[in-house]
Amino acid sequence: MLFLIDLPHILEIIVGFSKKSEVWIITFKVMLNLLVFSLLSSAFAANWAVLVAGSGGMINYRHQSDVFRTYKILTKNGFDPSKIIVMAYDDVAHHRGNPFPEQIFNVPDGPDVYIGADNIDYKAENVTVSKFVAVMTGNATAAGGKVLESTSSDNVFLLFSDHGSTGLISFPTGPDMYVDELQDMFSEMYNKSMYNKMLVYMETCYAGSMFKDIMPTNMSIYIATASDYNESSYAMYCGIRKYKVCLSNEFTQGWMEQSDTGNMSEITVGNQFEVAKNFTLSSYPQEYGDTTLKTDFIAEYQSGPILPPELKTIHQMITPPIRRREGGKRVRQEDAYLSYLETAAAEDPFGEEAVEYHKQILIKKKEEARRDAIASFFGMIFPDPNYATTATSIDFKLFRRAVTTYQSICGRLNEFSYWSITRILSRAVADKKLTSENFSAFESLLRQLA
């Protein structure tokens, strides 16, 4: 009964009339957006999504950009906006360093993907580990806002885009999230029957370390990561002068284009992983959890109802797909900050951004000296290409204590220390070179280096 109206005739009228009145069609598109979402909301209530950009600042533009574009892909495909929860610092669109105020781009010369502050549920200091866990486990009291209200009949899609290192992922405010905390969150969701099936995309460095030899295969959760447990993932569209920043991330760009331009009811989860994997030239994407979900169609996680062809055509008119463009370069996440600084400084060698570039180079050298001193204390060299730590070999309690202690004495980890310090400490804990017995000596070293 929902679609008994004469859609073919309406479409013919719309297309014909749009040629005569551009103003009218723009107005009508807005009306159509409201109509389509009204129809979809009443017809479909099975999918939920949580989209997390776990960073802040212009230097991390790409994380918010990917999350915002994903939001647009989901809603374009009929996903009920009321069942999408977005966590993003929301500082990039308004940042004084943004050359296009109130706009965010995901591909060179592409459309603006900013979704507006009203569609972001958790911003600034509310993008934290505790809020994320509360959202995912349906704890509205702890979250203080919108949370998953999914049931055992519903599917959940989770995108997490941010920095990561061995055994942890980052948030812009407060502590990091460690492997055991992430696994406990999934277990709580499973025990509370909060989903039927769950699809997780993890766009971070060392993402495999959050799941390798840890993630159960019997929880109906399929996870695809942008990187293995021992490597960086890569940013994309970097070094373009008019943007300055990296616009996107390599692995995410691979699957987003397929979801944006393809037919979700014909694309399987396994096929999407292979497409994204083949597009990712610089790291080695991995998969974990319940791989039987690979035969599911992407529509089961990233869309609303399957639309009649005529209504789908109308909706495509409103929000045309974004296609991949050429331009820029692919850069290791660990080098993305320097890429941004170099690109910004190139505009004016004597300007404010050039001064900032040289200032940050000095900070980088200081962090490298501190890094080398800590590595030497544990009898290591860094980087050591022949060594990699898996999260299963880490005493999480001691590792967390080490990272927390470092930050309390030497300051919050930054773009020049985050990966090196966390990897050195994870190795020191795994190899028992840092123990409870010698922890005080480690603290004394940090005070000398602070």
N, C-alpha and C positions, 0 to 999 in steps of 0.2 A: 504493500500500500504506500510505502514511503516514496517510491519512484514511479507513480502512475502518471505524473505530469509528462507532457510531450517534450522530452529533452532534445531529440533531434531537431524539432521545429524551433525550440528556444535557441539552440546553438546556431542555427542558420540565421536567425534574426540578429543574434548578438554579433556574429562575425560580419554580416552585411552592414549593420548599423554602425559598427565600430569604424568602418572605413569612412563614414561620413562625419563622425563626431568623436574626436580623440578625447575631449573633455568628458563626454558622456560615458565612454567605455572605461575611463579611469574611475569615474564615480560608480559605475556598475560593477567593476571588479571588487571594490570595497564591499558592495552589497552582496556579491557572490561569495566573498570570503565568509561573511557572517552566515549566509545561507548554508554553505557547504559544511562549516563547522557545526552549525546547529543540527543539521541532518546527521552528521557523523556521530556527534556526541550522543544522540538518542538511539543510534543504531549499534553502537559498539562500546564495550566497556571492559575489555579483557587484557589490554596491554598497559604496562607502566614503564616509565623510563627515569633514570637518574643520570644526569649529565654533570660531571665535575671537572672544573678547571682549577687545579690545586695550586695556583701560583698567582703572583701579582706583578704589576709593573710593565712598562713598555718592552723591556727586554724579554718578557715572556708572553708577548702579544699572541703568539701562535696557539697557545693553549686555549685562551678564550675564543679565538677565532674559530678553532675546530669545534668547540662545544656549541657555539652559536650557529654555525652552519648545520651541525647535526640536528639542532632543534628545528631549523627550517626544513630539513629533509623529512623529519618525522611528521611535522604538522602538514607538510605538503602531501604526504601520503596518508592523510586521514587520521593521524594519531591525535587523540583527545588532549588538548593542551593542559587540561586540568589534571591530567595524569602524568605530566612531565615535571620533574623537579630539577631545577637548575641551581648549581652552586658555582659562583664565579665572583671574583673580587670586584669586578665591574669598575675598574679604574682606567682601562685602556682607551675606551671611546672618549673619555673626558680628559685624558692626560694632556698636559701642555706640550708634550713632545710629539703628540699625534699630528701628522701633517694634514689629516683629514678629520677634523673635529666631529665627534658624534657618529663617526663611521668606522667600520672594521671590514677589512677585506681578507678573503681566504685564498684567492688566486690573483695573479697579476691582471689588472684591468678588468676584474670581475665585478659583480654587484656587491653592494654593501650587505653584510650578513648580521649586523648588530640587531639584536632582538628587542632592545629597549629595556630599561630598568624594571618596568612592571612585570616582565616575564622572568626575571631572575629572583629566585626565592630566598637565597642566602648570599649575602654580599659582605665584602670587607672582612671585618673581624669575626663574622659568623661563619666563614669558610674554615672550619676546623675539623680535626679528627672526631671529636666528641659529637659535633653536630652531624657529621657524615654518618657515623654509626647509628645515631638516633634516627636519622632519616631512613636508613636502610632497614632498621629493625622495627620501625613503626612506633617509636617512642615520642609521641607528640609533646609530652611534658618536657623532656630533656631537649628536644629540638627547638621548641618555641615557635614552630611554624609547620609548614606542609611536610608530611611524611608519607611513606609508602603505606597504602591501605590495601595492598594486594592480598589475594587469597590463594588457596591451593589450586584454584581454577585459572589463575592469571599468569601470564609470562612477564618477565622483567628484563629490561635491557639496561646495562650499566656501561657508561663510557667514563673512563678516568684518564685525564690528560694532564701531565705534570712532570716534575722531576722525580727520579727514583735512583736508588743505589742498592748495594747488596743488602737485601733484607728489609728495606724500608721505602716508603713513598712519602712525598712532601705535601705540606699544606702551608699556605702563606702566613698563617697565624698559629701560634702555639706549637706543640710538639709534632714530630713526624708520626706516621703510622707504621708499625712494625708488622712483620709476617704473622706473628701469633695473634695480633689484634685483628688483622684482616680475616684470618681463618676462623677466629672466634665469632666474628660478625656473620660470616657465611653460615656457620653452624647454628647460630641463634635463629637466623632466618629459616633455615631448614627445619629446625625443631619446632618452630612456630607455624610451619606450613604457610609461609608467606609467598610462595610462588609455585607454579606448576613446573616451569623450566626457566632458566636464566642464561642470558647471553652477556658475556663480559668482554669488553675491549680495553686493554691496558696499554696506553701510550706513554711509556716512561723508559728511561734507561734501566738496564739490569732488571727489566720487568720479570723475566723468567725466574729470578731468585725469590719472588713472592709465592711461587707455586711449584717449582721443581721438587719432586720427591716429597711433596707435602699435600698437594691438593687431592682430595678424595675423588674417585671416579663414579661414586654412587649417589651423588647429591643433585643430579640433574642440572649441573652448572657447567657450561662450556666456556672456556677462557682462551682468548687469542691475545698474544702479547707482541708488542712492536720489536722486542729484543730478547735475546737469550739471557741467561742468568749472569753472564760475564762480559757484557758489552754495552756500549752506548747505543741509543737509538738516534735518529737523525731528524733535524729540522729541514724544512724545504722552503723554496722561494726566498732565499736569503741574499743579501747584498744588492738589492734593487734600490737605487738611490731615492726614488720618490717615496718609498715606503720606509726605508732604513732598516726595518725589522725583518725577521723571518715570519712569513705569513701563515705557515702551516707546518705540519709534521708529515714525514714521508709515509709511514705505514697508514696513518689515518687518511691521508689524501687518497691512498689506493682504494680503500673500501668505500669512502664517501662518494667518490665519483660513480662507482657501480650502483650504490643505493640511490643516488640522485638521478641517474640517467637510465637505469635498467628497470625491468619489471620484477618487483620484489616477490611476486607470487611464482616466479620461475627460477629465482636465484636461491641456491641452497646455502646454508651456513658454511659448509665445507668449500663450496665454490668461491664464496666471498673471501674466505681465508686464503685460498690459493691465488686469487686475483691480487689481493693486498700483498701477499708474500712475494709474488713475482714482480710487483711494482717496486718493492722495497729492495733497493740495490745495495744498501750500505750496512744493514744489520740482518740478523737471522730471526725473523718472527717465529714464535713457538705456539703450540696449543697444549692445553691442559684440561683436566677434569673429565667430564662425560662426553667422549667423542661420538657417542651414538646420536647426539643432537646435530651432527654435521649434515644429516639428511633432511633436517627441517628446512623450511623455506624462510628466508629473511623476513618475509611479510609477517611471520608469526611473532616477530620481536620489534620490528621497526615501522609498522604501519597500522592503520585502522582497518576498516572493512574494505573488501575488494569492491571498488567503485564500478558502476555501469560505465561502459566506454564513453558515453556522451558526457557524463559528469566528470570523468577523469580528464577528458579533453578540456573542459572548462577550467578545471583546477590547474592544469598545466599552463593555461593561458595566464592565470593569476601569478603563479610562481614557477617560471621556467627553470630547468635544471642548470646548474653551474658546471661548466666543462673545464677540464684541466687545460692549463696554458703553459707555454714555454716561458722560461725566464728565471733568472736568479740561479742559485746553486744550492746543493745539499750540504749541510754542515752538521758535524757532531753536536749533540746537545751541549756537550761540555765546552764547545767553542762558539756557541751561538751568541753569547754576550759580547765577546770580542768582535765578532762579525758585525753586530749591531753598532758597536762603538766606532769601528773602522769606517763603516758606511756613513754614519752620521757625521763623523769628523771630516770626511772627504769633501763635504759640501762647502766647508769654510775652515781651512787649516788654522786660522787664528780665532775662530769663534768659540762660543761657550762649550759646544760639544767636543771640539778638539781638545780644549783644556781638560774636560772630563775624561776623555780618552787617555791622556797622559797621566792623569791622576790615578785612574784605574790600573794602568800598567804598573805603577809603583806598588799599588795594593796587591796586585797579582804576584809580584816578586816577593813581597813580604810573606804572602800566604805560602808560596813555594818554599821559602826558607823554613817556615814553621813546619810545613809538611815533611821536609827532608829530615828535620831534627827529630820529629816523632817517629818516622820510619826507622831512623838510625837507632833510636832508643830501643826499638823492638828487634833490632838486627835485620832489618829489611832494606830493600831498595824499592823506590817507587818512581815510575810505574814498573811493574814486573810482568812482562807479557806471558811468562810461563806459569803464572799462578792465578787461580780464581777460587773464590770461596763460594760454597753453596750455603743457602740459609739453614739447611738441616744440620750443619756442623756448628752452628752458633748457639751459645748460651744467650738467649734473648734478653734475660734480665740483666746480665752483665754488659751486654752490648748496648742496651738502652741506657744503662748507667754511665757507660763510657762516653756516649754521644752527648748525653745531657750534661755531664760534667765538663766536657770540652766547651760546650756552648755557654755554660754559666761562667766560665773563666775567660775564654778567648772571644766570646761574642758569637752571635748566630752565624751558622754556616752560610757562606755566600757562594756566588757563581764560580769563585776561584778555589774554594776549599771543600765544597759539599761532597763532590765525588771522591776526591783524594782522601780526605780524613775519614769518611765513613768506610771506605774500602780498606784503609790501613787498620782501622779499629776492628772491623769485622774479621780480618785475617788474624790480628793479634789475639782476639778472643778464640777463634777457631783453632789456632795453633797453640793455645794456652801460653802465649807469651804475655798476655794480660790476664791476670787472675785477681781474685779478691786479696790475695796475700801481697801482691806488689802494686796494688791500686794506688796507695798513698804516694809511692814514688812517681807514678804517672801524673798524679795531681800536682806534685811539686814541679815536675817538668813543665806542665802547662802554665803554672804561675810564672815561671821564668820566661816563657815564650809570649805571654800575654802582652 
